[in-house]
Amino acid sequence: MKTSERMKAFGTSVFSELAAYKKSKLSEGCEMIDLSIGSPDLPPPSFVRETLAFYASQPDTYGYPLAGISEFHEAVAYYYRVQHGVSLNPNEEVVCLMGSQDGLVHLPMAFANPGDFILVPDPGYTAYATGIAMAQAEPYFMPLRKENGFLPDLRAIPEEVAKRAAMMIVNFPGNPVPALATESFFQEVVDFAKRYEIIVVSDFAYSELYYDGHKPISFLSIPEAKKVGIEINSLSKSYNMAGCRVGYACGNAQIIEVLAQFKSNLDYGVFLPVQKAAIAALTKGASFCEESRSIYQARRDLLIDGLASIGWNIERPKASMFVWAEIPKGWTSLEFAYALIDKAHVVVTPGRAFGPNGERFVRIALVQDETKLKQAISNIKNSGIF
């Protein structure tokens, strides 16, 4: 069977390899503690589940929704006004998505031509590469380095690259790097985008997962940000609704209109009961998010302090559901990840999976309860790796 040339960009991923290796270990009777995938282990709030169940039981909610209902758009606008002080026109500046990945993968096909550059963080979320490959565009990697606070250096982007760039993707708080952007950096992004006529896409999927009062900045809160870009968000992480596949893009009306037009040729919208559940989350979920932050912060502190006690000193993240852990010298990130599986029965993701500048790190997801995290620390302590 002959496949398209495009499929060459979608080979077996490190994630698939790790999953297969983990499965082989499980078949041998090993008890694995999986901290590799960023899928929340906690349920959505009860009022979200009740809303979903109620509308799913109604006989008239099973037609094609086609797009986001007006109440959903209004809920997004309400959320941005209350949480970020950002004013959105719900009719023109919001579009419903099947999760943030829906927008991230499809946007390049709507705005980039073959050969255009798309500026992406390195390391960065793997869906960015998928969207770039589908558009037959070229990635230009913006290194995220510890010495720069894991912020890209826009001044290092060559002039000829900037002039050929169609889009720039920024992700703060990030995956895999849980860094936070500053207002001055976002202002620099706006100025850069205006100078070179580049569309900015802010991936804001971890906006509600922050600690010690370090609330992330919405890109759209920066003056003139809506002139150059949009923000994409998801309910997967903030409200533990990963399987519901619902999110949104908001911001520049022209970009939103094109994305909505593109999506109208791809799908028939998000299931109406899921949209209703999302509305409940966006309008009533503030206290739930606060409780979630408390749980994740306790997990973060337990893991960071526990690993420090055995000699693995890791920077304490201010946001996101991940720990970006620098590994001991003498290992590649892939070697270290496999060693943790073999010797500690703990699964993490090698940083190299997210781009060349991910080497020397592994990503650890805070997706297990404190009992499992304590066991993971004990396993690593007894592994002989440290």
Number of C-alpha atoms within 10 A of each C-alpha: 2 4 7 6 7 11 10 9 13 11 8 8 11 15 15 11 11 20 16 12 16 23 14 12 16 13 10 9 9 15 13 18 20 22 21 22 17 19 18 20 12 15 12 21 18 10 14 23 16 13 19 20 14 13 18 17 11 10 8 9 13 13 10 12 16 14 19 20 17 11 13 25 24 19 20 26 22 20 22 19 13 12 12 16 13 17 16 23 15 19 13 16 22 29 26 29 25 17 24 24 25 21 26 24 20 20 24 25 19 15 15 20 15 14 14 23 23 27 25 23 26 22 25 27 21 16 16 21 22 18 21 27 21 18 22 19 21 19 20 18 19 22 22 20 16 10 7 10 11 20 22 21 14 15 9 9 14 9 11 8 15 23 14 16 24 23 25 23 19 24 27 25 28 25 24 28 33 23 22 23 20 15 15 10 15 21 17 15 22 23 15 18 22 17 11 15 16 22 23 27 24 23 27 22 25 24 22 23 25 25 20 11 8 11 17 24 18 23 32 25 17 16 11 15 23 21 18 23 27 24 26 25 25 28 24 22 23 27 23 19 26 20 11 19 19 25 26 23 29 28 27 24 20 15 24 21 15 14 22 20 12 15 22 13 8 10 13 14 19 22 21 23 21 21 26 20 24 26 22 20 25 21 16 16 19 17 10 16 20 15 11 20 21 16 15 23 22 15 21 24 13 16 22 19 16 19 20 14 12 14 11 17 16 16 11 16 23 22 29 31 31 28 25 23 21 18 20 16 7 9 14 17 24 21 11 21 23 20 18 19 22 17 14 24 22 25 26 24 26 27 28 20 22 24 17 14 19 24 19 20 25 28 29 24 23 27 22 19 14 17 9 15 22 17 14 25 22 15 17 22 18 13 16 9 12 11
